[in-house]
């Protein structure tokens, strides 16, 4: 089996699963209970005076 064909089969099967799991992990990380305060603080970083 050629390398291209092997990589394509891997990307079609497990690559999709990995991308979906990564996406769900990011969504859970963003919408966790403590994220609102952290996002609010990060939003005002450029406006802080040194």
ModelCIF file with pLDDT and N, C-alpha, C, O atoms, coordinates in Angstrom:
data_MODEL
#
_entry.id   MODEL 
#
_entity.id                         1 
_entity.type                       polymer 
_entity.pdbx_number_of_molecules   1 
#
_entity_poly.entity_id                      1 
_entity_poly.type                           'polypeptide(L)' 
_entity_poly.nstd_linkage                   no 
_entity_poly.nstd_monomer                   no 
_entity_poly.pdbx_seq_one_letter_code       
;(UNK)(UNK)(UNK)(UNK)(UNK)(UNK)(UNK)(UNK)(UNK)(UNK)(UNK)(UNK)(UNK)(UNK)(UNK)(UNK)
(UNK)(UNK)(UNK)(UNK)(UNK)(UNK)(UNK)(UNK)(UNK)(UNK)(UNK)(UNK)(UNK)(UNK)(UNK)(UNK)
(UNK)(UNK)(UNK)(UNK)(UNK)(UNK)(UNK)(UNK)(UNK)(UNK)(UNK)(UNK)(UNK)(UNK)(UNK)(UNK)
(UNK)(UNK)
;
_entity_poly.pdbx_seq_one_letter_code_can   XXXXXXXXXXXXXXXXXXXXXXXXXXXXXXXXXXXXXXXXXXXXXXXXXX 
_entity_poly.pdbx_strand_id                 A 
#
loop_
_entity_poly_seq.entity_id 
_entity_poly_seq.num 
_entity_poly_seq.mon_id 
_entity_poly_seq.hetero 
1 1  UNK n 
1 2  UNK n 
1 3  UNK n 
1 4  UNK n 
1 5  UNK n 
1 6  UNK n 
1 7  UNK n 
1 8  UNK n 
1 9  UNK n 
1 10 UNK n 
1 11 UNK n 
1 12 UNK n 
1 13 UNK n 
1 14 UNK n 
1 15 UNK n 
1 16 UNK n 
1 17 UNK n 
1 18 UNK n 
1 19 UNK n 
1 20 UNK n 
1 21 UNK n 
1 22 UNK n 
1 23 UNK n 
1 24 UNK n 
1 25 UNK n 
1 26 UNK n 
1 27 UNK n 
1 28 UNK n 
1 29 UNK n 
1 30 UNK n 
1 31 UNK n 
1 32 UNK n 
1 33 UNK n 
1 34 UNK n 
1 35 UNK n 
1 36 UNK n 
1 37 UNK n 
1 38 UNK n 
1 39 UNK n 
1 40 UNK n 
1 41 UNK n 
1 42 UNK n 
1 43 UNK n 
1 44 UNK n 
1 45 UNK n 
1 46 UNK n 
1 47 UNK n 
1 48 UNK n 
1 49 UNK n 
1 50 UNK n 
#
_struct_asym.id          A 
_struct_asym.entity_id   1 
#
loop_
_ma_qa_metric.id 
_ma_qa_metric.mode 
_ma_qa_metric.name 
_ma_qa_metric.software_group_id 
_ma_qa_metric.type 
1 global pLDDT . pLDDT 
2 local  pLDDT . pLDDT 
#
_ma_qa_metric_global.metric_id      1 
_ma_qa_metric_global.metric_value   88.98 
_ma_qa_metric_global.model_id       1 
_ma_qa_metric_global.ordinal_id     1 
#
loop_
_ma_qa_metric_local.label_asym_id 
_ma_qa_metric_local.label_comp_id 
_ma_qa_metric_local.label_seq_id 
_ma_qa_metric_local.metric_id 
_ma_qa_metric_local.metric_value 
_ma_qa_metric_local.model_id 
_ma_qa_metric_local.ordinal_id 
A UNK 1  2 73.00 1 1  
A UNK 2  2 91.00 1 2  
A UNK 3  2 92.00 1 3  
A UNK 4  2 90.00 1 4  
A UNK 5  2 91.00 1 5  
A UNK 6  2 89.00 1 6  
A UNK 7  2 88.00 1 7  
A UNK 8  2 89.00 1 8  
A UNK 9  2 87.00 1 9  
A UNK 10 2 84.00 1 10 
A UNK 11 2 84.00 1 11 
A UNK 12 2 84.00 1 12 
A UNK 13 2 84.00 1 13 
A UNK 14 2 90.00 1 14 
A UNK 15 2 86.00 1 15 
A UNK 16 2 87.00 1 16 
A UNK 17 2 91.00 1 17 
A UNK 18 2 92.00 1 18 
A UNK 19 2 92.00 1 19 
A UNK 20 2 94.00 1 20 
A UNK 21 2 96.00 1 21 
A UNK 22 2 97.00 1 22 
A UNK 23 2 97.00 1 23 
A UNK 24 2 97.00 1 24 
A UNK 25 2 96.00 1 25 
A UNK 26 2 94.00 1 26 
A UNK 27 2 94.00 1 27 
A UNK 28 2 94.00 1 28 
A UNK 29 2 90.00 1 29 
A UNK 30 2 89.00 1 30 
A UNK 31 2 90.00 1 31 
A UNK 32 2 90.00 1 32 
A UNK 33 2 87.00 1 33 
A UNK 34 2 85.00 1 34 
A UNK 35 2 89.00 1 35 
A UNK 36 2 88.00 1 36 
A UNK 37 2 89.00 1 37 
A UNK 38 2 88.00 1 38 
A UNK 39 2 86.00 1 39 
A UNK 40 2 90.00 1 40 
A UNK 41 2 90.00 1 41 
A UNK 42 2 89.00 1 42 
A UNK 43 2 90.00 1 43 
A UNK 44 2 92.00 1 44 
A UNK 45 2 92.00 1 45 
A UNK 46 2 91.00 1 46 
A UNK 47 2 89.00 1 47 
A UNK 48 2 86.00 1 48 
A UNK 49 2 82.00 1 49 
A UNK 50 2 64.00 1 50 
#
loop_
_atom_site.group_PDB 
_atom_site.id 
_atom_site.type_symbol 
_atom_site.label_atom_id 
_atom_site.label_alt_id 
_atom_site.label_comp_id 
_atom_site.label_asym_id 
_atom_site.label_entity_id 
_atom_site.label_seq_id 
_atom_site.pdbx_PDB_ins_code 
_atom_site.Cartn_x 
_atom_site.Cartn_y 
_atom_site.Cartn_z 
_atom_site.occupancy 
_atom_site.B_iso_or_equiv 
_atom_site.pdbx_formal_charge 
_atom_site.auth_seq_id 
_atom_site.auth_comp_id 
_atom_site.auth_asym_id 
_atom_site.auth_atom_id 
_atom_site.pdbx_PDB_model_num 
ATOM 1   N N  . UNK A 1 1  ? 0.844   -1.180 0.000  1.00 73.00 ? 1  UNK A N  1 
ATOM 2   C CA . UNK A 1 1  ? 0.000   0.000  0.000  1.00 73.00 ? 1  UNK A CA 1 
ATOM 3   C C  . UNK A 1 1  ? 0.890   1.244  0.000  1.00 73.00 ? 1  UNK A C  1 
ATOM 4   O O  . UNK A 1 1  ? 1.873   1.312  0.737  1.00 73.00 ? 1  UNK A O  1 
ATOM 5   N N  . UNK A 1 2  ? 0.550   2.193  -0.803 1.00 91.00 ? 2  UNK A N  1 
ATOM 6   C CA . UNK A 1 2  ? 1.333   3.424  -0.885 1.00 91.00 ? 2  UNK A CA 1 
ATOM 7   C C  . UNK A 1 2  ? 1.173   4.263  0.381  1.00 91.00 ? 2  UNK A C  1 
ATOM 8   O O  . UNK A 1 2  ? 0.193   4.130  1.115  1.00 91.00 ? 2  UNK A O  1 
ATOM 9   N N  . UNK A 1 3  ? 2.133   5.108  0.611  1.00 92.00 ? 3  UNK A N  1 
ATOM 10  C CA . UNK A 1 3  ? 2.082   5.970  1.788  1.00 92.00 ? 3  UNK A CA 1 
ATOM 11  C C  . UNK A 1 3  ? 0.901   6.930  1.703  1.00 92.00 ? 3  UNK A C  1 
ATOM 12  O O  . UNK A 1 3  ? 0.223   7.168  2.702  1.00 92.00 ? 3  UNK A O  1 
ATOM 13  N N  . UNK A 1 4  ? 0.652   7.478  0.526  1.00 90.00 ? 4  UNK A N  1 
ATOM 14  C CA . UNK A 1 4  ? -0.462  8.407  0.360  1.00 90.00 ? 4  UNK A CA 1 
ATOM 15  C C  . UNK A 1 4  ? -1.787  7.732  0.683  1.00 90.00 ? 4  UNK A C  1 
ATOM 16  O O  . UNK A 1 4  ? -2.624  8.302  1.384  1.00 90.00 ? 4  UNK A O  1 
ATOM 17  N N  . UNK A 1 5  ? -1.977  6.535  0.181  1.00 91.00 ? 5  UNK A N  1 
ATOM 18  C CA . UNK A 1 5  ? -3.228  5.816  0.416  1.00 91.00 ? 5  UNK A CA 1 
ATOM 19  C C  . UNK A 1 5  ? -3.390  5.490  1.892  1.00 91.00 ? 5  UNK A C  1 
ATOM 20  O O  . UNK A 1 5  ? -4.487  5.609  2.438  1.00 91.00 ? 5  UNK A O  1 
ATOM 21  N N  . UNK A 1 6  ? -2.314  5.082  2.536  1.00 89.00 ? 6  UNK A N  1 
ATOM 22  C CA . UNK A 1 6  ? -2.359  4.780  3.966  1.00 89.00 ? 6  UNK A CA 1 
ATOM 23  C C  . UNK A 1 6  ? -2.718  6.028  4.776  1.00 89.00 ? 6  UNK A C  1 
ATOM 24  O O  . UNK A 1 6  ? -3.566  5.971  5.667  1.00 89.00 ? 6  UNK A O  1 
ATOM 25  N N  . UNK A 1 7  ? -2.080  7.137  4.469  1.00 88.00 ? 7  UNK A N  1 
ATOM 26  C CA . UNK A 1 7  ? -2.371  8.380  5.198  1.00 88.00 ? 7  UNK A CA 1 
ATOM 27  C C  . UNK A 1 7  ? -3.792  8.862  4.931  1.00 88.00 ? 7  UNK A C  1 
ATOM 28  O O  . UNK A 1 7  ? -4.439  9.404  5.827  1.00 88.00 ? 7  UNK A O  1 
ATOM 29  N N  . UNK A 1 8  ? -4.278  8.673  3.722  1.00 89.00 ? 8  UNK A N  1 
ATOM 30  C CA . UNK A 1 8  ? -5.638  9.094  3.401  1.00 89.00 ? 8  UNK A CA 1 
ATOM 31  C C  . UNK A 1 8  ? -6.667  8.263  4.166  1.00 89.00 ? 8  UNK A C  1 
ATOM 32  O O  . UNK A 1 8  ? -7.652  8.807  4.667  1.00 89.00 ? 8  UNK A O  1 
ATOM 33  N N  . UNK A 1 9  ? -6.450  6.974  4.258  1.00 87.00 ? 9  UNK A N  1 
ATOM 34  C CA . UNK A 1 9  ? -7.369  6.123  5.025  1.00 87.00 ? 9  UNK A CA 1 
ATOM 35  C C  . UNK A 1 9  ? -7.341  6.498  6.504  1.00 87.00 ? 9  UNK A C  1 
ATOM 36  O O  . UNK A 1 9  ? -8.381  6.512  7.162  1.00 87.00 ? 9  UNK A O  1 
ATOM 37  N N  . UNK A 1 10 ? -6.167  6.797  7.021  1.00 84.00 ? 10 UNK A N  1 
ATOM 38  C CA . UNK A 1 10 ? -6.059  7.221  8.418  1.00 84.00 ? 10 UNK A CA 1 
ATOM 39  C C  . UNK A 1 10 ? -6.799  8.535  8.645  1.00 84.00 ? 10 UNK A C  1 
ATOM 40  O O  . UNK A 1 10 ? -7.529  8.673  9.627  1.00 84.00 ? 10 UNK A O  1 
ATOM 41  N N  . UNK A 1 11 ? -6.618  9.496  7.750  1.00 84.00 ? 11 UNK A N  1 
ATOM 42  C CA . UNK A 1 11 ? -7.268  10.797 7.897  1.00 84.00 ? 11 UNK A CA 1 
ATOM 43  C C  . UNK A 1 11 ? -8.782  10.676 7.754  1.00 84.00 ? 11 UNK A C  1 
ATOM 44  O O  . UNK A 1 11 ? -9.524  11.389 8.429  1.00 84.00 ? 11 UNK A O  1 
ATOM 45  N N  . UNK A 1 12 ? -9.243  9.790  6.892  1.00 84.00 ? 12 UNK A N  1 
ATOM 46  C CA . UNK A 1 12 ? -10.681 9.621  6.708  1.00 84.00 ? 12 UNK A CA 1 
ATOM 47  C C  . UNK A 1 12 ? -11.343 8.990  7.920  1.00 84.00 ? 12 UNK A C  1 
ATOM 48  O O  . UNK A 1 12 ? -12.521 9.242  8.172  1.00 84.00 ? 12 UNK A O  1 
ATOM 49  N N  . UNK A 1 13 ? -10.629 8.188  8.667  1.00 84.00 ? 13 UNK A N  1 
ATOM 50  C CA . UNK A 1 13 ? -11.251 7.499  9.793  1.00 84.00 ? 13 UNK A CA 1 
ATOM 51  C C  . UNK A 1 13 ? -10.867 8.161  11.126 1.00 84.00 ? 13 UNK A C  1 
ATOM 52  O O  . UNK A 1 13 ? -11.686 8.848  11.736 1.00 84.00 ? 13 UNK A O  1 
ATOM 53  N N  . UNK A 1 14 ? -9.642  7.955  11.565 1.00 90.00 ? 14 UNK A N  1 
ATOM 54  C CA . UNK A 1 14 ? -9.242  8.430  12.885 1.00 90.00 ? 14 UNK A CA 1 
ATOM 55  C C  . UNK A 1 14 ? -8.956  9.927  12.920 1.00 90.00 ? 14 UNK A C  1 
ATOM 56  O O  . UNK A 1 14 ? -9.063  10.552 13.975 1.00 90.00 ? 14 UNK A O  1 
ATOM 57  N N  . UNK A 1 15 ? -8.600  10.499 11.794 1.00 86.00 ? 15 UNK A N  1 
ATOM 58  C CA . UNK A 1 15 ? -8.378  11.950 11.763 1.00 86.00 ? 15 UNK A CA 1 
ATOM 59  C C  . UNK A 1 15 ? -9.653  12.707 12.057 1.00 86.00 ? 15 UNK A C  1 
ATOM 60  O O  . UNK A 1 15 ? -9.635  13.696 12.789 1.00 86.00 ? 15 UNK A O  1 
ATOM 61  N N  . UNK A 1 16 ? -10.761 12.253 11.491 1.00 87.00 ? 16 UNK A N  1 
ATOM 62  C CA . UNK A 1 16 ? -12.052 12.888 11.755 1.00 87.00 ? 16 UNK A CA 1 
ATOM 63  C C  . UNK A 1 16 ? -12.441 12.747 13.216 1.00 87.00 ? 16 UNK A C  1 
ATOM 64  O O  . UNK A 1 16 ? -12.938 13.698 13.820 1.00 87.00 ? 16 UNK A O  1 
ATOM 65  N N  . UNK A 1 17 ? -12.226 11.591 13.780 1.00 91.00 ? 17 UNK A N  1 
ATOM 66  C CA . UNK A 1 17 ? -12.539 11.369 15.201 1.00 91.00 ? 17 UNK A CA 1 
ATOM 67  C C  . UNK A 1 17 ? -11.698 12.296 16.073 1.00 91.00 ? 17 UNK A C  1 
ATOM 68  O O  . UNK A 1 17 ? -12.208 12.878 17.030 1.00 91.00 ? 17 UNK A O  1 
ATOM 69  N N  . UNK A 1 18 ? -10.429 12.436 15.752 1.00 92.00 ? 18 UNK A N  1 
ATOM 70  C CA . UNK A 1 18 ? -9.545  13.304 16.538 1.00 92.00 ? 18 UNK A CA 1 
ATOM 71  C C  . UNK A 1 18 ? -9.990  14.767 16.437 1.00 92.00 ? 18 UNK A C  1 
ATOM 72  O O  . UNK A 1 18 ? -9.981  15.483 17.439 1.00 92.00 ? 18 UNK A O  1 
ATOM 73  N N  . UNK A 1 19 ? -10.373 15.211 15.252 1.00 92.00 ? 19 UNK A N  1 
ATOM 74  C CA . UNK A 1 19 ? -10.818 16.604 15.097 1.00 92.00 ? 19 UNK A CA 1 
ATOM 75  C C  . UNK A 1 19 ? -12.121 16.867 15.846 1.00 92.00 ? 19 UNK A C  1 
ATOM 76  O O  . UNK A 1 19 ? -12.286 17.933 16.438 1.00 92.00 ? 19 UNK A O  1 
ATOM 77  N N  . UNK A 1 20 ? -13.038 15.920 15.829 1.00 94.00 ? 20 UNK A N  1 
ATOM 78  C CA . UNK A 1 20 ? -14.302 16.074 16.559 1.00 94.00 ? 20 UNK A CA 1 
ATOM 79  C C  . UNK A 1 20 ? -14.041 16.119 18.059 1.00 94.00 ? 20 UNK A C  1 
ATOM 80  O O  . UNK A 1 20 ? -14.623 16.945 18.762 1.00 94.00 ? 20 UNK A O  1 
ATOM 81  N N  . UNK A 1 21 ? -13.182 15.250 18.551 1.00 96.00 ? 21 UNK A N  1 
ATOM 82  C CA . UNK A 1 21 ? -12.856 15.268 19.984 1.00 96.00 ? 21 UNK A CA 1 
ATOM 83  C C  . UNK A 1 21 ? -12.163 16.566 20.385 1.00 96.00 ? 21 UNK A C  1 
ATOM 84  O O  . UNK A 1 21 ? -12.430 17.104 21.460 1.00 96.00 ? 21 UNK A O  1 
ATOM 85  N N  . UNK A 1 22 ? -11.285 17.069 19.537 1.00 97.00 ? 22 UNK A N  1 
ATOM 86  C CA . UNK A 1 22 ? -10.626 18.345 19.821 1.00 97.00 ? 22 UNK A CA 1 
ATOM 87  C C  . UNK A 1 22 ? -11.649 19.479 19.872 1.00 97.00 ? 22 UNK A C  1 
ATOM 88  O O  . UNK A 1 22 ? -11.602 20.320 20.770 1.00 97.00 ? 22 UNK A O  1 
ATOM 89  N N  . UNK A 1 23 ? -12.577 19.504 18.906 1.00 97.00 ? 23 UNK A N  1 
ATOM 90  C CA . UNK A 1 23 ? -13.609 20.528 18.870 1.00 97.00 ? 23 UNK A CA 1 
ATOM 91  C C  . UNK A 1 23 ? -14.481 20.468 20.123 1.00 97.00 ? 23 UNK A C  1 
ATOM 92  O O  . UNK A 1 23 ? -14.766 21.500 20.729 1.00 97.00 ? 23 UNK A O  1 
ATOM 93  N N  . UNK A 1 24 ? -14.900 19.282 20.508 1.00 97.00 ? 24 UNK A N  1 
ATOM 94  C CA . UNK A 1 24 ? -15.731 19.149 21.705 1.00 97.00 ? 24 UNK A CA 1 
ATOM 95  C C  . UNK A 1 24 ? -14.964 19.561 22.959 1.00 97.00 ? 24 UNK A C  1 
ATOM 96  O O  . UNK A 1 24 ? -15.544 20.144 23.875 1.00 97.00 ? 24 UNK A O  1 
ATOM 97  N N  . UNK A 1 25 ? -13.670 19.264 23.009 1.00 96.00 ? 25 UNK A N  1 
ATOM 98  C CA . UNK A 1 25 ? -12.851 19.688 24.145 1.00 96.00 ? 25 UNK A CA 1 
ATOM 99  C C  . UNK A 1 25 ? -12.758 21.202 24.238 1.00 96.00 ? 25 UNK A C  1 
ATOM 100 O O  . UNK A 1 25 ? -12.822 21.757 25.335 1.00 96.00 ? 25 UNK A O  1 
ATOM 101 N N  . UNK A 1 26 ? -12.608 21.876 23.106 1.00 94.00 ? 26 UNK A N  1 
ATOM 102 C CA . UNK A 1 26 ? -12.553 23.341 23.103 1.00 94.00 ? 26 UNK A CA 1 
ATOM 103 C C  . UNK A 1 26 ? -13.885 23.927 23.544 1.00 94.00 ? 26 UNK A C  1 
ATOM 104 O O  . UNK A 1 26 ? -13.914 24.886 24.315 1.00 94.00 ? 26 UNK A O  1 
ATOM 105 N N  . UNK A 1 27 ? -14.988 23.362 23.063 1.00 94.00 ? 27 UNK A N  1 
ATOM 106 C CA . UNK A 1 27 ? -16.313 23.857 23.448 1.00 94.00 ? 27 UNK A CA 1 
ATOM 107 C C  . UNK A 1 27 ? -16.538 23.685 24.949 1.00 94.00 ? 27 UNK A C  1 
ATOM 108 O O  . UNK A 1 27 ? -17.033 24.597 25.611 1.00 94.00 ? 27 UNK A O  1 
ATOM 109 N N  . UNK A 1 28 ? -16.178 22.525 25.485 1.00 94.00 ? 28 UNK A N  1 
ATOM 110 C CA . UNK A 1 28 ? -16.320 22.300 26.930 1.00 94.00 ? 28 UNK A CA 1 
ATOM 111 C C  . UNK A 1 28 ? -15.433 23.262 27.706 1.00 94.00 ? 28 UNK A C  1 
ATOM 112 O O  . UNK A 1 28 ? -15.843 23.782 28.744 1.00 94.00 ? 28 UNK A O  1 
ATOM 113 N N  . UNK A 1 29 ? -14.215 23.506 27.212 1.00 90.00 ? 29 UNK A N  1 
ATOM 114 C CA . UNK A 1 29 ? -13.296 24.422 27.901 1.00 90.00 ? 29 UNK A CA 1 
ATOM 115 C C  . UNK A 1 29 ? -13.845 25.845 27.913 1.00 90.00 ? 29 UNK A C  1 
ATOM 116 O O  . UNK A 1 29 ? -13.712 26.544 28.917 1.00 90.00 ? 29 UNK A O  1 
ATOM 117 N N  . UNK A 1 30 ? -14.455 26.284 26.824 1.00 89.00 ? 30 UNK A N  1 
ATOM 118 C CA . UNK A 1 30 ? -14.981 27.641 26.733 1.00 89.00 ? 30 UNK A CA 1 
ATOM 119 C C  . UNK A 1 30 ? -16.202 27.829 27.624 1.00 89.00 ? 30 UNK A C  1 
ATOM 120 O O  . UNK A 1 30 ? -16.353 28.869 28.266 1.00 89.00 ? 30 UNK A O  1 
ATOM 121 N N  . UNK A 1 31 ? -17.070 26.830 27.665 1.00 90.00 ? 31 UNK A N  1 
ATOM 122 C CA . UNK A 1 31 ? -18.324 26.967 28.406 1.00 90.00 ? 31 UNK A CA 1 
ATOM 123 C C  . UNK A 1 31 ? -18.280 26.383 29.814 1.00 90.00 ? 31 UNK A C  1 
ATOM 124 O O  . UNK A 1 31 ? -19.333 26.144 30.406 1.00 90.00 ? 31 UNK A O  1 
ATOM 125 N N  . UNK A 1 32 ? -17.095 26.147 30.363 1.00 90.00 ? 32 UNK A N  1 
ATOM 126 C CA . UNK A 1 32 ? -17.010 25.662 31.735 1.00 90.00 ? 32 UNK A CA 1 
ATOM 127 C C  . UNK A 1 32 ? -17.418 26.780 32.691 1.00 90.00 ? 32 UNK A C  1 
ATOM 128 O O  . UNK A 1 32 ? -17.388 27.950 32.308 1.00 90.00 ? 32 UNK A O  1 
ATOM 129 N N  . UNK A 1 33 ? -17.798 26.449 33.930 1.00 87.00 ? 33 UNK A N  1 
ATOM 130 C CA . UNK A 1 33 ? -18.329 27.465 34.844 1.00 87.00 ? 33 UNK A CA 1 
ATOM 131 C C  . UNK A 1 33 ? -17.380 28.634 35.134 1.00 87.00 ? 33 UNK A C  1 
ATOM 132 O O  . UNK A 1 33 ? -17.853 29.764 35.252 1.00 87.00 ? 33 UNK A O  1 
ATOM 133 N N  . UNK A 1 34 ? -16.092 28.421 35.253 1.00 85.00 ? 34 UNK A N  1 
ATOM 134 C CA . UNK A 1 34 ? -15.173 29.494 35.602 1.00 85.00 ? 34 UNK A CA 1 
ATOM 135 C C  . UNK A 1 34 ? -14.651 30.294 34.426 1.00 85.00 ? 34 UNK A C  1 
ATOM 136 O O  . UNK A 1 34 ? -13.816 31.177 34.615 1.00 85.00 ? 34 UNK A O  1 
ATOM 137 N N  . UNK A 1 35 ? -15.111 30.017 33.229 1.00 89.00 ? 35 UNK A N  1 
ATOM 138 C CA . UNK A 1 35 ? -14.554 30.653 32.046 1.00 89.00 ? 35 UNK A CA 1 
ATOM 139 C C  . UNK A 1 35 ? -15.020 32.099 31.876 1.00 89.00 ? 35 UNK A C  1 
ATOM 140 O O  . UNK A 1 35 ? -14.312 32.896 31.260 1.00 89.00 ? 35 UNK A O  1 
ATOM 141 N N  . UNK A 1 36 ? -16.169 32.450 32.394 1.00 88.00 ? 36 UNK A N  1 
ATOM 142 C CA . UNK A 1 36 ? -16.686 33.807 32.199 1.00 88.00 ? 36 UNK A CA 1 
ATOM 143 C C  . UNK A 1 36 ? -15.765 34.850 32.825 1.00 88.00 ? 36 UNK A C  1 
ATOM 144 O O  . UNK A 1 36 ? -15.470 35.871 32.204 1.00 88.00 ? 36 UNK A O  1 
ATOM 145 N N  . UNK A 1 37 ? -15.322 34.603 34.021 1.00 89.00 ? 37 UNK A N  1 
ATOM 146 C CA . UNK A 1 37 ? -14.447 35.562 34.694 1.00 89.00 ? 37 UNK A CA 1 
ATOM 147 C C  . UNK A 1 37 ? -13.100 35.657 33.978 1.00 89.00 ? 37 UNK A C  1 
ATOM 148 O O  . UNK A 1 37 ? -12.568 36.752 33.797 1.00 89.00 ? 37 UNK A O  1 
ATOM 149 N N  . UNK A 1 38 ? -12.555 34.530 33.577 1.00 88.00 ? 38 UNK A N  1 
ATOM 150 C CA . UNK A 1 38 ? -11.269 34.533 32.874 1.00 88.00 ? 38 UNK A CA 1 
ATOM 151 C C  . UNK A 1 38 ? -11.381 35.253 31.530 1.00 88.00 ? 38 UNK A C  1 
ATOM 152 O O  . UNK A 1 38 ? -10.472 35.991 31.150 1.00 88.00 ? 38 UNK A O  1 
ATOM 153 N N  . UNK A 1 39 ? -12.474 35.051 30.815 1.00 86.00 ? 39 UNK A N  1 
ATOM 154 C CA . UNK A 1 39 ? -12.669 35.721 29.529 1.00 86.00 ? 39 UNK A CA 1 
ATOM 155 C C  . UNK A 1 39 ? -12.854 37.222 29.731 1.00 86.00 ? 39 UNK A C  1 
ATOM 156 O O  . UNK A 1 39 ? -12.371 38.022 28.931 1.00 86.00 ? 39 UNK A O  1 
ATOM 157 N N  . UNK A 1 40 ? -13.541 37.598 30.781 1.00 90.00 ? 40 UNK A N  1 
ATOM 158 C CA . UNK A 1 40 ? -13.741 39.024 31.059 1.00 90.00 ? 40 UNK A CA 1 
ATOM 159 C C  . UNK A 1 40 ? -12.405 39.707 31.383 1.00 90.00 ? 40 UNK A C  1 
ATOM 160 O O  . UNK A 1 40 ? -12.143 40.813 30.911 1.00 90.00 ? 40 UNK A O  1 
ATOM 161 N N  . UNK A 1 41 ? -11.581 39.060 32.173 1.00 90.00 ? 41 UNK A N  1 
ATOM 162 C CA . UNK A 1 41 ? -10.266 39.621 32.491 1.00 90.00 ? 41 UNK A CA 1 
ATOM 163 C C  . UNK A 1 41 ? -9.379  39.694 31.254 1.00 90.00 ? 41 UNK A C  1 
ATOM 164 O O  . UNK A 1 41 ? -8.659  40.675 31.068 1.00 90.00 ? 41 UNK A O  1 
ATOM 165 N N  . UNK A 1 42 ? -9.422  38.687 30.421 1.00 89.00 ? 42 UNK A N  1 
ATOM 166 C CA . UNK A 1 42 ? -8.600  38.671 29.203 1.00 89.00 ? 42 UNK A CA 1 
ATOM 167 C C  . UNK A 1 42 ? -9.048  39.747 28.225 1.00 89.00 ? 42 UNK A C  1 
ATOM 168 O O  . UNK A 1 42 ? -8.228  40.278 27.476 1.00 89.00 ? 42 UNK A O  1 
ATOM 169 N N  . UNK A 1 43 ? -10.322 40.072 28.220 1.00 90.00 ? 43 UNK A N  1 
ATOM 170 C CA . UNK A 1 43 ? -10.833 41.083 27.297 1.00 90.00 ? 43 UNK A CA 1 
ATOM 171 C C  . UNK A 1 43 ? -10.303 42.473 27.636 1.00 90.00 ? 43 UNK A C  1 
ATOM 172 O O  . UNK A 1 43 ? -10.194 43.324 26.752 1.00 90.00 ? 43 UNK A O  1 
ATOM 173 N N  . UNK A 1 44 ? -9.976  42.710 28.887 1.00 92.00 ? 44 UNK A N  1 
ATOM 174 C CA . UNK A 1 44 ? -9.521  44.038 29.297 1.00 92.00 ? 44 UNK A CA 1 
ATOM 175 C C  . UNK A 1 44 ? -8.005  44.158 29.396 1.00 92.00 ? 44 UNK A C  1 
ATOM 176 O O  . UNK A 1 44 ? -7.509  45.191 29.847 1.00 92.00 ? 44 UNK A O  1 
ATOM 177 N N  . UNK A 1 45 ? -7.261  43.146 28.995 1.00 92.00 ? 45 UNK A N  1 
ATOM 178 C CA . UNK A 1 45 ? -5.798  43.214 29.043 1.00 92.00 ? 45 UNK A CA 1 
ATOM 179 C C  . UNK A 1 45 ? -5.259  44.372 28.207 1.00 92.00 ? 45 UNK A C  1 
ATOM 180 O O  . UNK A 1 45 ? -4.377  45.083 28.689 1.00 92.00 ? 45 UNK A O  1 
ATOM 181 N N  . UNK A 1 46 ? -5.740  44.604 26.974 1.00 91.00 ? 46 UNK A N  1 
ATOM 182 C CA . UNK A 1 46 ? -5.180  45.710 26.183 1.00 91.00 ? 46 UNK A CA 1 
ATOM 183 C C  . UNK A 1 46 ? -5.496  47.082 26.762 1.00 91.00 ? 46 UNK A C  1 
ATOM 184 O O  . UNK A 1 46 ? -4.812  48.056 26.447 1.00 91.00 ? 46 UNK A O  1 
ATOM 185 N N  . UNK A 1 47 ? -6.509  47.173 27.593 1.00 89.00 ? 47 UNK A N  1 
ATOM 186 C CA . UNK A 1 47 ? -6.915  48.477 28.112 1.00 89.00 ? 47 UNK A CA 1 
ATOM 187 C C  . UNK A 1 47 ? -6.265  48.831 29.443 1.00 89.00 ? 47 UNK A C  1 
ATOM 188 O O  . UNK A 1 47 ? -6.423  49.948 29.935 1.00 89.00 ? 47 UNK A O  1 
ATOM 189 N N  . UNK A 1 48 ? -5.541  47.890 30.024 1.00 86.00 ? 48 UNK A N  1 
ATOM 190 C CA . UNK A 1 48 ? -4.893  48.136 31.328 1.00 86.00 ? 48 UNK A CA 1 
ATOM 191 C C  . UNK A 1 48 ? -3.717  49.076 31.141 1.00 86.00 ? 48 UNK A C  1 
ATOM 192 O O  . UNK A 1 48 ? -2.972  48.984 30.166 1.00 86.00 ? 48 UNK A O  1 
ATOM 193 N N  . UNK A 1 49 ? -3.569  49.971 32.086 1.00 82.00 ? 49 UNK A N  1 
ATOM 194 C CA . UNK A 1 49 ? -2.424  50.893 32.099 1.00 82.00 ? 49 UNK A CA 1 
ATOM 195 C C  . UNK A 1 49 ? -1.333  50.280 32.957 1.00 82.00 ? 49 UNK A C  1 
ATOM 196 O O  . UNK A 1 49 ? -1.613  49.674 33.991 1.00 82.00 ? 49 UNK A O  1 
ATOM 197 N N  . UNK A 1 50 ? -0.097  50.438 32.530 1.00 64.00 ? 50 UNK A N  1 
ATOM 198 C CA . UNK A 1 50 ? 1.031   49.906 33.309 1.00 64.00 ? 50 UNK A CA 1 
ATOM 199 C C  . UNK A 1 50 ? 1.405   50.826 34.423 1.00 64.00 ? 50 UNK A C  1 
ATOM 200 O O  . UNK A 1 50 ? 2.332   50.536 35.179 1.00 64.00 ? 50 UNK A O  1 
#
